[in-house]
């Protein structure tokens, strides 16, 4: 989770009168009222010194946005594994992508009319489910899209955006 980005999220919420929402510091589904899986952009670095892979960018970093009682929310950001050595890497997030996507979902849940945020365009390569921790946990929107899974549900979800 990235509590340091809460201030950026609040900036996006202020215009809708939702700046009172606070970050829920526990990474748990227990007690959640709602959740939503989506993707953001980020960059990964392989920290394995014996690996030749320097790093990679992703337009499909899986996140799970959750709403809790008392105006609290959080977003679980899933890690990815290095294609070269399988080491787990925590992403450096595009803060604007994270803040816009989280604020958008919170506004939707609070009945605010909003324009859907822009997605990062077409991916350069297919989404690799074996390297995506979000896919393994069943919370990766990009993985479902690549597999063509839940097409009706995904179409309904996209239309609701």
C-alpha positions in Angstrom: 0.0 0.0 0.0 1.1 3.6 -0.6 -0.3 5.8 2.2 2.1 8.6 1.2 0.0 9.1 -1.9 -3.2 9.8 0.2 -2.5 13.6 -0.1 -2.6 13.3 -3.9 -5.8 11.4 -3.7 -7.3 14.0 -1.4 -6.4 16.8 -3.9 -8.6 15.0 -6.5 -11.4 14.5 -4.0 -11.6 18.1 -2.7 -13.6 19.4 -5.7 -16.3 16.8 -4.9 -16.4 17.6 -1.2 -14.9 14.2 -0.3 -11.6 15.4 1.2 -12.8 14.1 4.5 -12.1 10.5 3.4 -9.1 9.0 5.2 -6.6 6.3 4.4 -7.3 2.9 6.1 -3.8 1.7 7.1 -4.6 -2.1 7.4 -4.2 -4.2 4.3 -7.2 -6.4 4.8 -10.6 -7.2 3.2 -12.1 -7.6 6.7 -14.7 -5.0 7.3 -14.7 -3.6 3.8 -17.9 -2.3 2.4 -16.9 -2.3 -1.3 -14.0 -3.2 -3.5 -13.0 -2.7 -7.1 -10.1 -4.1 -9.2 -8.4 -1.9 -11.8 -4.9 -1.1 -13.1 -2.5 1.8 -12.9 0.9 2.5 -14.4 4.2 1.9 -12.7 7.8 0.9 -13.1 9.6 -2.1 -11.6 13.2 -2.6 -10.8 14.8 -6.1 -10.3 16.8 -6.0 -7.1 18.5 -9.3 -7.7 22.2 -8.4 -8.3 22.9 -11.5 -10.3 20.0 -10.8 -12.7 20.7 -8.9 -15.9 17.2 -7.4 -16.1 17.4 -3.7 -15.2 13.7 -3.2 -14.9 10.4 -2.8 -16.8 7.4 -0.5 -17.1 3.9 -1.7 -16.8 0.6 -0.2 -17.8 -1.2 -3.0 -16.0 -0.1 -2.8 -12.3 -3.0 -4.5 -10.5 -4.7 -2.6 -7.6 -7.7 -3.4 -5.4 -9.5 -0.3 -4.1 -11.5 -0.9 -0.9 -14.0 1.3 1.0 -14.4 0.8 4.7 -16.9 2.3 7.3 -16.3 5.8 8.7 -15.1 7.3 5.4 -11.9 5.2 5.1 -10.4 3.6 2.0 -7.2 2.0 0.8 -5.7 0.5 -2.3 -3.7 -2.7 -2.3 -1.0 -2.5 -5.1 0.1 -5.9 -6.3 3.8 -6.6 -7.1 5.2 -8.3 -10.2 8.0 -10.8 -10.7 11.0 -10.3 -12.9 10.9 -12.1 -16.2 14.7 -12.8 -15.9 15.0 -14.3 -12.5 11.5 -14.5 -10.9 12.4 -12.1 -8.1 9.5 -10.1 -6.6 9.5 -6.4 -7.2 7.4 -3.6 -5.6 6.5 -0.9 -8.2 7.4 2.7 -8.3 4.0 4.2 -9.1 3.0 6.9 -11.5 1.5 9.0 -8.7 -0.9 10.8 -11.0 -2.2 7.5 -12.3 -2.7 6.1 -8.8 -4.4 9.3 -7.4 -6.7 9.7 -10.4 -7.8 6.1 -10.5 -8.4 5.8 -6.7 -10.2 9.2 -6.5 -12.3 8.3 -9.5 -13.5 5.1 -7.9 -14.2 6.8 -4.5 -16.2 9.5 -6.3 -18.2 6.9 -8.2 -19.0 5.1 -4.9 -20.2 8.4 -3.4 -22.5 9.2 -6.4 -20.4 11.9 -8.0 -20.7 12.2 -11.8 -17.2 11.8 -13.2 -15.5 11.3 -16.5 -13.6 8.0 -16.6 -9.8 8.4 -16.2 -7.7 7.8 -19.3 -6.0 4.4 -19.6 -2.4 4.1 -20.7 -3.1 2.9 -24.2 -2.3 -0.5 -25.7 0.2 -2.7 -24.0 3.5 -3.4 -25.7 3.3 -7.1 -24.8 0.7 -9.6 -23.5 0.0 -9.6 -19.8 2.0 -12.4 -18.2 -0.2 -13.9 -15.5 2.7 -16.0 -14.1 4.6 -12.9 -13.1 1.6 -10.9 -11.9 0.8 -11.2 -8.2 -2.6 -9.6 -8.9 -3.5 -12.4 -11.3 -2.4 -15.0 -8.8 -4.7 -13.4 -6.2 -7.6 -13.2 -8.7 -7.6 -9.4 -8.6 -6.1 -8.4 -11.9 -8.4 -6.6 -14.3 -5.7 -6.8 -17.1 -5.3 -10.5 -16.6 -9.0 -11.1 -17.0 -9.1 -8.9 -20.1 -6.1 -10.8 -21.7 -7.8 -14.1 -21.1 -11.2 -12.9 -22.4 -12.6 -14.0 -19.1 -15.8 -12.5 -17.6 -16.4 -10.6 -20.8 -20.0 -9.8 -20.0 -19.1 -8.7 -16.5 -16.1 -6.7 -17.8 -18.2 -5.0 -20.5 -20.8 -4.1 -17.8 -18.1 -2.8 -15.6 -16.5 -0.7 -18.4 -19.9 0.7 -19.4 -20.5 1.7 -15.7 -17.3 3.7 -15.8 
